[in-house]
Amino acid sequence: QSPSSPSPAHAQELRQGNEEAYMRAATALRNADALLICIGETLQADALDKHATPSKESDASLFYGYWGSKFNHARSTPPHPAYQFLAAWCKEFYADPRQDGRVAGPST
């Protein structure tokens, strides 16, 4: 047993009463006028190592070359599968009828 996994008894205790909370959360989401989904850089085409990023002041050619290569890589890399899941989920639950079922977000 690791610090991140509860004992079987504690796991059972944690699960009790969650069904009602899940239903309240689902109802709130379903009744929402909008849903904002914030996605971190782990879903980017290539997560950046900010410590290895050259600065424009120290070497402008390296700076522009670095960011140009990142831009080209992002354009040629297929979207992370999570985007397709989120787009399908949004279309199912949050499509705006005034937009013919379209939702805002990356095209998939």
C-alpha positions as CSV (number, residue, x, y, z in Angstrom):
1,Q,0.0,0.0,0.0
2,S,1.4,3.3,-1.0
3,P,0.6,6.8,0.4
4,S,-1.5,7.4,-2.7
5,S,-3.8,4.4,-2.4
6,P,-6.3,4.1,0.5
7,S,-6.9,1.0,2.4
8,P,-10.0,-1.0,1.1
9,A,-12.0,0.2,4.1
10,H,-11.0,3.8,3.5
11,A,-11.7,3.4,-0.3
12,Q,-15.3,2.2,0.5
13,E,-15.8,5.1,2.9
14,L,-14.6,7.6,0.3
15,R,-17.1,6.1,-2.3
16,Q,-20.1,6.3,0.0
17,G,-22.4,9.2,-0.8
18,N,-20.6,10.1,-4.0
19,E,-23.5,9.1,-6.3
20,E,-25.5,12.1,-5.1
21,A,-22.6,14.5,-5.5
22,Y,-22.0,13.1,-9.0
23,M,-25.7,13.7,-9.9
24,R,-25.6,17.2,-8.6
25,A,-22.4,18.0,-10.5
26,A,-23.9,16.4,-13.7
27,T,-27.1,18.5,-13.3
28,A,-25.0,21.7,-12.8
29,L,-23.0,21.0,-15.9
30,R,-26.0,20.1,-18.0
31,N,-27.8,23.4,-16.9
32,A,-24.8,25.6,-17.4
33,D,-25.0,28.3,-20.0
34,A,-21.3,27.8,-20.9
35,L,-18.4,25.5,-20.0
36,L,-14.9,26.7,-20.0
37,I,-12.3,23.9,-20.4
38,C,-8.8,25.0,-19.5
39,I,-6.1,22.7,-20.9
40,G,-2.5,22.8,-19.8
41,E,0.5,22.5,-22.0
42,T,0.6,18.7,-21.7
43,L,-1.9,18.6,-24.5
44,Q,0.2,20.8,-26.8
45,A,1.9,19.2,-29.7
46,D,5.2,19.5,-27.9
47,A,5.4,20.6,-24.3
48,L,8.1,23.2,-23.9
49,D,11.1,23.1,-21.6
50,K,10.9,26.8,-20.6
51,H,14.4,26.6,-19.1
52,A,15.9,25.6,-22.4
53,T,14.2,28.4,-24.4
54,P,16.7,30.9,-25.8
55,S,16.1,34.5,-25.1
56,K,15.8,37.1,-27.9
57,E,18.3,39.3,-26.1
58,S,21.0,36.7,-25.8
59,D,20.7,35.3,-29.3
60,A,18.0,36.6,-31.7
61,S,18.8,34.1,-34.5
62,L,18.6,31.1,-32.1
63,F,15.4,32.6,-30.5
64,Y,13.6,32.9,-33.8
65,G,14.9,29.6,-35.1
66,Y,13.7,27.9,-31.9
67,W,10.2,29.4,-32.0
68,G,9.9,28.9,-35.7
69,S,10.7,25.2,-35.4
70,K,8.2,24.9,-32.5
71,F,5.5,26.6,-34.6
72,N,6.2,24.4,-37.6
73,H,6.2,21.3,-35.4
74,A,2.8,22.3,-33.9
75,R,1.3,22.8,-37.3
76,S,2.4,19.4,-38.6
77,T,1.5,17.4,-35.4
78,P,-2.0,15.8,-35.2
79,P,-4.1,17.0,-32.3
80,H,-3.9,15.1,-29.0
81,P,-6.7,12.4,-28.8
82,A,-8.1,14.3,-25.8
83,Y,-9.2,17.1,-28.1
84,Q,-11.4,14.7,-30.1
85,F,-12.9,13.4,-26.8
86,L,-13.6,16.9,-25.6
87,A,-15.0,18.1,-28.9
88,A,-17.4,15.1,-29.1
89,W,-18.4,15.6,-25.4
90,C,-19.1,19.3,-26.1
91,K,-21.1,18.6,-29.2
92,E,-23.2,16.1,-27.4
93,F,-23.9,18.3,-24.3
94,Y,-23.2,21.9,-25.1
95,A,-23.7,22.5,-28.9
96,D,-25.3,25.9,-29.4
97,P,-28.4,25.4,-31.6
98,R,-27.9,28.9,-33.0
99,Q,-24.5,27.7,-34.3
100,D,-25.9,24.6,-36.1
101,G,-24.3,22.3,-33.5
102,R,-20.8,23.9,-33.7
103,V,-18.7,24.5,-30.6
104,A,-15.7,26.7,-30.2
105,G,-12.3,25.0,-30.0
106,P,-9.7,23.4,-32.2
107,S,-11.0,21.8,-35.4
108,T,-10.6,18.0,-35.4
